[in-house]
Amino acid sequence: MERLDKIISHAGKGTRKQVRALIKSGSVTVDGDLVSDPGFKIDPEHVKIEVDGELIYYTRYVYLMLNKPAGFITATEDTFHNTVLDLIDPEDRRKDIFPVGRLDKDTEGLLLLTNDGPLAHMLLAPRYKIPKKYCFETIEEIDKNSLSALLTGVDLGDYVATATSVRVLGSNNAELVIEEGKFHQVKRMCAAVGYTIIYLERTEFGPLLLDRKIPRGSYRYLTEKEIDVLREAVR
C-alpha cells in the first residue's frame, strides 16, 4: 500500500507539495470516488486513479538519469559523506532505488538509478559486455601511440584491463570505452601507460547517452524509448 500523493507525484503530476494541493482541491478520484486525503493508502496496481478525469498509470519501476557531480559517493547511504541519493528530490526518492554500478567520488557524468533489480543485475553482468564511455583530462600531454596499448590490455596487477576503443581529443584530452567497471579502472589503466587523470566524466552507459540538458547535480526520468533500448541491450 502506498500514499496517494506519492503515486501521483511519481506519475509526473508535480512535486509532492503540488500534488497534495491538487488532491485537497477535489481533483482526484480513486475508482470513481473523490479522495481529498493526500495520505490515503491504496494498492496502485489494483485501482483506477484519475486527476481531473485523466487516468494515472502506476509505474512499478523507476529509471533516473543523474548527471553526477564530483564530491558525491555512489552509494545509497553513508555516515560521513554525501551520496548520490542526496541529489534526488524527496518526492522522487523511493526507498528501493539504487545506483547501477558506481562512479568514483570525483568522477562526474552519467549514472543510472533504478529499483529494477533484474535489469540492473544484467547491465552489470560481464557476459552482456555493456560498454561505458569516459572522457578524461591528463596532466601530461598525450601521445596517441601510447594509448594504443590500452587496446591490447594493460596489467594492473590483479587483472588485465582492456579498452575496446580509444580516441585522442586534444593535447591533454581523450576518451575510451571499457566493458568492465572495476574500482578506479580508467585511472589505473591510464596510470599504467604514464598518464595522471585530473578529470574524468562518463558520457555513455550502454545505449544511454548523457543528456547535456541535465545540469550537473540534477536528473530526469528516462523516456520509454530509453528504457526499451536498455532492456534490448541485455536480451
C-alpha atoms as a printed R data frame, in Angstrom:
    type eleno elety resid chain resno       x       y       z
1   ATOM     1    CA   MET     A     1   0.000   0.000   0.000
2   ATOM     2    CA   GLU     A     2   1.306   3.474  -0.917
3   ATOM     3    CA   ARG     A     3   0.275   7.067  -0.316
4   ATOM     4    CA   LEU     A     4  -1.891   8.616  -2.991
5   ATOM     5    CA   ASP     A     5   0.203  11.805  -3.236
6   ATOM     6    CA   LYS     A     6   3.375   9.784  -3.714
7   ATOM     7    CA   ILE     A     7   1.893   7.746  -6.544
8   ATOM     8    CA   ILE     A     8   0.584  10.782  -8.392
9   ATOM     9    CA   SER     A     9   3.863  12.661  -7.939
10  ATOM    10    CA   HIS     A    10   5.790   9.702  -9.371
11  ATOM    11    CA   ALA     A    11   3.465   9.856 -12.365
12  ATOM    12    CA   GLY     A    12   4.894  13.301 -13.148
13  ATOM    13    CA   LYS     A    13   1.979  15.437 -11.996
14  ATOM    14    CA   GLY     A    14   4.099  17.776  -9.903
15  ATOM    15    CA   THR     A    15   6.097  17.880  -6.702
16  ATOM    16    CA   ARG     A    16   4.688  16.219  -3.612
17  ATOM    17    CA   LYS     A    17   3.595  19.646  -2.319
18  ATOM    18    CA   GLN     A    18   1.827  20.487  -5.591
19  ATOM    19    CA   VAL     A    19   0.126  17.108  -5.688
20  ATOM    20    CA   ARG     A    20  -1.129  17.458  -2.111
21  ATOM    21    CA   ALA     A    21  -2.806  20.719  -3.067
22  ATOM    22    CA   LEU     A    22  -4.275  19.065  -6.153
23  ATOM    23    CA   ILE     A    23  -5.783  16.256  -4.092
24  ATOM    24    CA   LYS     A    24  -7.187  18.615  -1.465
25  ATOM    25    CA   SER     A    25  -8.820  20.698  -4.214
26  ATOM    26    CA   GLY     A    26 -11.045  17.764  -5.153
27  ATOM    27    CA   SER     A    27  -9.348  16.919  -8.456
28  ATOM    28    CA   VAL     A    28  -8.572  13.267  -7.723
29  ATOM    29    CA   THR     A    29 -10.750  10.168  -7.771
30  ATOM    30    CA   VAL     A    30  -9.919   6.571  -6.893
31  ATOM    31    CA   ASP     A    31 -12.168   4.013  -8.566
32  ATOM    32    CA   GLY     A    32 -14.596   6.848  -9.265
33  ATOM    33    CA   ASP     A    33 -14.760   8.084  -5.668
34  ATOM    34    CA   LEU     A    34 -13.478  11.539  -4.742
35  ATOM    35    CA   VAL     A    35 -10.478  11.394  -2.400
36  ATOM    36    CA   SER     A    36  -9.215  14.549  -0.688
37  ATOM    37    CA   ASP     A    37  -6.711  12.991   1.718
38  ATOM    38    CA   PRO     A    38  -3.134  13.046   0.266
39  ATOM    39    CA   GLY     A    39  -2.119  10.294   2.693
40  ATOM    40    CA   PHE     A    40  -4.880   7.922   1.569
41  ATOM    41    CA   LYS     A    41  -3.285   4.464   1.196
42  ATOM    42    CA   ILE     A    42  -4.038   2.338  -1.859
43  ATOM    43    CA   ASP     A    43  -2.684  -0.564  -3.867
44  ATOM    44    CA   PRO     A    44  -1.899   1.330  -7.094
45  ATOM    45    CA   GLU     A    45  -1.842  -1.804  -9.229
46  ATOM    46    CA   HIS     A    46  -5.449  -2.643  -8.441
47  ATOM    47    CA   VAL     A    47  -7.283   0.704  -8.550
48  ATOM    48    CA   LYS     A    48  -8.045   3.361 -11.150
49  ATOM    49    CA   ILE     A    49  -6.685   6.801 -10.294
50  ATOM    50    CA   GLU     A    50  -7.804   9.883 -12.192
51  ATOM    51    CA   VAL     A    51  -6.697  13.508 -11.944
52  ATOM    52    CA   ASP     A    52  -9.229  15.903 -13.472
53  ATOM    53    CA   GLY     A    53 -10.538  12.969 -15.474
54  ATOM    54    CA   GLU     A    54  -7.108  11.914 -16.739
55  ATOM    55    CA   LEU     A    55  -6.105   8.336 -15.932
56  ATOM    56    CA   ILE     A    56  -2.867   7.964 -13.960
57  ATOM    57    CA   TYR     A    57  -0.688   4.977 -14.757
58  ATOM    58    CA   TYR     A    58   1.270   3.474 -11.895
59  ATOM    59    CA   THR     A    59   4.881   2.601 -12.635
60  ATOM    60    CA   ARG     A    60   6.335  -0.255 -10.655
61  ATOM    61    CA   TYR     A    61   9.881   0.524 -11.756
62  ATOM    62    CA   VAL     A    62  11.556   3.924 -11.980
63  ATOM    63    CA   TYR     A    63  14.625   4.837 -14.009
64  ATOM    64    CA   LEU     A    64  16.561   8.046 -13.402
65  ATOM    65    CA   MET     A    65  19.474   9.528 -15.341
66  ATOM    66    CA   LEU     A    66  21.651  11.549 -12.983
67  ATOM    67    CA   ASN     A    67  24.351  13.931 -14.178
68  ATOM    68    CA   LYS     A    68  26.626  13.204 -11.241
69  ATOM    69    CA   PRO     A    69  28.870  15.980  -9.904
70  ATOM    70    CA   ALA     A    70  32.155  15.448  -8.116
71  ATOM    71    CA   GLY     A    71  32.042  15.167  -4.323
72  ATOM    72    CA   PHE     A    72  29.301  12.552  -4.009
73  ATOM    73    CA   ILE     A    73  29.898   8.853  -3.449
74  ATOM    74    CA   THR     A    74  27.949   6.229  -5.351
75  ATOM    75    CA   ALA     A    75  26.073   4.569  -2.509
76  ATOM    76    CA   THR     A    76  22.587   4.529  -1.017
77  ATOM    77    CA   GLU     A    77  23.768   5.733   2.391
78  ATOM    78    CA   ASP     A    78  26.928   6.756   4.180
79  ATOM    79    CA   THR     A    79  27.661   8.096   7.646
80  ATOM    80    CA   PHE     A    80  30.395  10.529   6.636
81  ATOM    81    CA   HIS     A    81  29.853  11.506   3.001
82  ATOM    82    CA   ASN     A    82  27.117  12.838   0.747
83  ATOM    83    CA   THR     A    83  25.740  10.139  -1.545
84  ATOM    84    CA   VAL     A    84  24.180  10.372  -4.998
85  ATOM    85    CA   LEU     A    85  20.784   9.748  -3.397
86  ATOM    86    CA   ASP     A    86  21.134  13.069  -1.584
87  ATOM    87    CA   LEU     A    87  20.772  14.680  -5.021
88  ATOM    88    CA   ILE     A    88  17.335  13.132  -5.540
89  ATOM    89    CA   ASP     A    89  14.334  15.235  -4.519
90  ATOM    90    CA   PRO     A    90  12.382  13.806  -1.562
91  ATOM    91    CA   GLU     A    91   9.288  13.196  -3.695
92  ATOM    92    CA   ASP     A    92  11.319  11.035  -6.094
93  ATOM    93    CA   ARG     A    93  13.488   9.272  -3.527
94  ATOM    94    CA   ARG     A    94  11.799   5.907  -3.351
95  ATOM    95    CA   LYS     A    95  13.261   3.698  -0.655
96  ATOM    96    CA   ASP     A    96  14.164   0.967  -3.126
97  ATOM    97    CA   ILE     A    97  16.141   2.934  -5.731
98  ATOM    98    CA   PHE     A    98  19.882   2.414  -6.030
99  ATOM    99    CA   PRO     A    99  22.728   3.334  -8.409
100 ATOM   100    CA   VAL     A   100  23.572   0.869 -11.172
101 ATOM   101    CA   GLY     A   101  27.305   0.358 -10.855
102 ATOM   102    CA   ARG     A   102  29.459   3.105  -9.432
103 ATOM   103    CA   LEU     A   103  31.398   6.230 -10.241
104 ATOM   104    CA   ASP     A   104  34.302   7.383  -8.067
105 ATOM   105    CA   LYS     A   105  33.675  10.298  -5.732
106 ATOM   106    CA   ASP     A   106  35.490  12.763  -8.002
107 ATOM   107    CA   THR     A   107  34.143  11.301 -11.271
108 ATOM   108    CA   GLU     A   108  31.267  13.077 -12.970
109 ATOM   109    CA   GLY     A   109  28.697  12.231 -15.602
110 ATOM   110    CA   LEU     A   110  26.066   9.646 -16.398
111 ATOM   111    CA   LEU     A   111  24.763   7.493 -13.565
112 ATOM   112    CA   LEU     A   112  21.645   5.357 -13.808
113 ATOM   113    CA   LEU     A   113  19.472   4.876 -10.716
114 ATOM   114    CA   THR     A   114  16.574   2.436 -10.582
115 ATOM   115    CA   ASN     A   115  14.635  -0.020  -8.458
116 ATOM   116    CA   ASP     A   116  14.627  -2.600 -11.263
117 ATOM   117    CA   GLY     A   117  16.940  -5.176  -9.715
118 ATOM   118    CA   PRO     A   118  16.837  -7.764 -12.522
119 ATOM   119    CA   LEU     A   119  17.701  -5.216 -15.223
120 ATOM   120    CA   ALA     A   120  20.458  -3.642 -13.118
121 ATOM   121    CA   HIS     A   121  21.994  -7.060 -12.497
122 ATOM   122    CA   MET     A   122  22.095  -7.830 -16.220
123 ATOM   123    CA   LEU     A   123  23.513  -4.410 -17.130
124 ATOM   124    CA   LEU     A   124  26.426  -5.080 -14.770
125 ATOM   125    CA   ALA     A   125  26.902  -8.761 -15.646
126 ATOM   126    CA   PRO     A   126  30.190  -9.370 -17.536
127 ATOM   127    CA   ARG     A   127  28.554 -11.664 -20.077
128 ATOM   128    CA   TYR     A   128  26.497  -8.811 -21.556
129 ATOM   129    CA   LYS     A   129  29.593  -6.645 -22.126
130 ATOM   130    CA   ILE     A   130  27.802  -3.326 -21.666
131 ATOM   131    CA   PRO     A   131  30.182  -0.584 -22.879
132 ATOM   132    CA   LYS     A   132  30.898   2.546 -20.839
133 ATOM   133    CA   LYS     A   133  32.489   5.592 -22.440
134 ATOM   134    CA   TYR     A   134  34.629   8.020 -20.443
135 ATOM   135    CA   CYS     A   135  36.219  11.337 -21.345
136 ATOM   136    CA   PHE     A   136  39.296  12.336 -19.381
137 ATOM   137    CA   GLU     A   137  41.902  15.041 -18.976
138 ATOM   138    CA   THR     A   138  45.505  14.369 -18.030
139 ATOM   139    CA   ILE     A   139  48.354  16.375 -16.531
140 ATOM   140    CA   GLU     A   140  50.744  15.075 -19.176
141 ATOM   141    CA   GLU     A   141  50.499  15.742 -22.891
142 ATOM   142    CA   ILE     A   142  49.029  12.688 -24.591
143 ATOM   143    CA   ASP     A   143  50.982  10.673 -27.130
144 ATOM   144    CA   LYS     A   144  48.450   8.917 -29.348
145 ATOM   145    CA   ASN     A   145  50.672   5.870 -29.798
146 ATOM   146    CA   SER     A   146  50.994   5.297 -26.060
147 ATOM   147    CA   LEU     A   147  47.242   4.993 -25.598
148 ATOM   148    CA   SER     A   148  47.077   2.235 -28.197
149 ATOM   149    CA   ALA     A   149  48.496  -0.093 -25.532
150 ATOM   150    CA   LEU     A   150  45.132   0.124 -23.784
151 ATOM   151    CA   LEU     A   151  43.536  -1.707 -26.726
152 ATOM   152    CA   THR     A   152  45.743  -4.759 -26.270
153 ATOM   153    CA   GLY     A   153  45.446  -4.742 -22.488
154 ATOM   154    CA   VAL     A   154  47.479  -3.450 -19.562
155 ATOM   155    CA   ASP     A   155  48.409  -5.472 -16.497
156 ATOM   156    CA   LEU     A   156  47.068  -3.773 -13.374
157 ATOM   157    CA   GLY     A   157  48.436  -6.414 -11.046
158 ATOM   158    CA   ASP     A   158  45.180  -8.041 -10.049
159 ATOM   159    CA   TYR     A   159  43.811  -8.268 -13.601
160 ATOM   160    CA   VAL     A   160  44.468  -7.255 -17.188
161 ATOM   161    CA   ALA     A   161  42.248  -4.359 -18.312
162 ATOM   162    CA   THR     A   162  41.437  -3.696 -21.946
163 ATOM   163    CA   ALA     A   163  39.737  -0.794 -23.713
164 ATOM   164    CA   THR     A   164  37.528  -1.536 -26.712
165 ATOM   165    CA   SER     A   165  38.267   1.873 -28.237
166 ATOM   166    CA   VAL     A   166  40.488   4.882 -27.554
167 ATOM   167    CA   ARG     A   167  40.426   8.305 -29.186
168 ATOM   168    CA   VAL     A   168  42.634  11.332 -28.537
169 ATOM   169    CA   LEU     A   169  40.584  14.554 -28.459
170 ATOM   170    CA   GLY     A   170  43.317  17.094 -27.739
171 ATOM   171    CA   SER     A   171  46.776  17.524 -26.288
172 ATOM   172    CA   ASN     A   172  45.548  16.597 -22.797
173 ATOM   173    CA   ASN     A   173  42.124  15.089 -23.522
174 ATOM   174    CA   ALA     A   174  40.967  11.684 -24.709
175 ATOM   175    CA   GLU     A   175  38.120   9.212 -24.446
176 ATOM   176    CA   LEU     A   176  37.986   5.461 -24.049
177 ATOM   177    CA   VAL     A   177  35.408   2.709 -23.863
178 ATOM   178    CA   ILE     A   178  35.583  -0.237 -21.471
179 ATOM   179    CA   GLU     A   179  33.228  -3.122 -20.804
180 ATOM   180    CA   GLU     A   180  34.252  -3.724 -17.215
181 ATOM   181    CA   GLY     A   181  33.796  -1.241 -14.407
182 ATOM   182    CA   LYS     A   182  36.201  -2.092 -11.636
183 ATOM   183    CA   PHE     A   183  37.499   0.167  -8.875
184 ATOM   184    CA   HIS     A   184  39.413   3.166 -10.301
185 ATOM   185    CA   GLN     A   185  39.782   1.225 -13.541
186 ATOM   186    CA   VAL     A   186  40.146   4.100 -16.004
187 ATOM   187    CA   LYS     A   187  42.586   5.964 -13.758
188 ATOM   188    CA   ARG     A   188  44.640   2.821 -13.199
189 ATOM   189    CA   MET     A   189  44.712   1.987 -16.905
190 ATOM   190    CA   CYS     A   190  45.946   5.448 -17.804
191 ATOM   191    CA   ALA     A   191  48.500   5.418 -14.993
192 ATOM   192    CA   ALA     A   192  49.843   2.142 -16.388
193 ATOM   193    CA   VAL     A   193  50.797   3.923 -19.626
194 ATOM   194    CA   GLY     A   194  52.158   7.037 -17.926
195 ATOM   195    CA   TYR     A   195  49.229   9.422 -17.559
196 ATOM   196    CA   THR     A   196  47.708  11.085 -14.498
197 ATOM   197    CA   ILE     A   197  43.994  11.782 -14.824
198 ATOM   198    CA   ILE     A   198  42.846  15.059 -13.307
199 ATOM   199    CA   TYR     A   199  39.288  15.000 -14.651
200 ATOM   200    CA   LEU     A   200  37.032  12.071 -15.535
201 ATOM   201    CA   GLU     A   201  33.481  12.009 -16.856
202 ATOM   202    CA   ARG     A   202  31.283   9.138 -18.003
203 ATOM   203    CA   THR     A   203  29.349  10.114 -21.109
204 ATOM   204    CA   GLU     A   204  27.735   6.824 -22.130
205 ATOM   205    CA   PHE     A   205  26.409   3.737 -20.374
206 ATOM   206    CA   GLY     A   206  25.435   1.075 -22.887
207 ATOM   207    CA   PRO     A   207  22.916   2.673 -25.259
208 ATOM   208    CA   LEU     A   208  22.311   5.611 -22.903
209 ATOM   209    CA   LEU     A   209  23.950   8.938 -23.732
210 ATOM   210    CA   LEU     A   210  24.440  11.632 -21.111
211 ATOM   211    CA   ASP     A   211  21.753  14.253 -21.645
212 ATOM   212    CA   ARG     A   212  23.697  17.521 -21.685
213 ATOM   213    CA   LYS     A   213  20.488  19.408 -20.952
214 ATOM   214    CA   ILE     A   214  20.558  17.993 -17.428
215 ATOM   215    CA   PRO     A   215  22.540  20.388 -15.210
216 ATOM   216    CA   ARG     A   216  25.343  18.830 -13.201
217 ATOM   217    CA   GLY     A   217  23.833  17.534  -9.968
218 ATOM   218    CA   SER     A   218  20.348  17.163 -11.481
219 ATOM   219    CA   TYR     A   219  18.455  14.266 -13.023
220 ATOM   220    CA   ARG     A   220  15.440  13.281 -15.083
221 ATOM   221    CA   TYR     A   221  13.312  10.187 -15.642
222 ATOM   222    CA   LEU     A   222  14.269   8.028 -18.610
223 ATOM   223    CA   THR     A   223  11.924   8.074 -21.583
224 ATOM   224    CA   GLU     A   224  10.078   4.920 -22.605
225 ATOM   225    CA   LYS     A   225  12.380   4.657 -25.618
226 ATOM   226    CA   GLU     A   226  15.486   4.821 -23.426
227 ATOM   227    CA   ILE     A   227  14.086   2.108 -21.142
228 ATOM   228    CA   ASP     A   228  13.329  -0.077 -24.138
229 ATOM   229    CA   VAL     A   229  16.869   0.207 -25.569
230 ATOM   230    CA   LEU     A   230  18.345  -0.605 -22.164
231 ATOM   231    CA   ARG     A   231  16.282  -3.783 -21.983
232 ATOM   232    CA   GLU     A   232  17.172  -4.621 -25.557
233 ATOM   233    CA   ALA     A   233  20.879  -4.366 -24.690
234 ATOM   234    CA   VAL     A   234  20.644  -7.384 -22.369
235 ATOM   235    CA   ARG     A   235  18.443  -9.649 -24.472
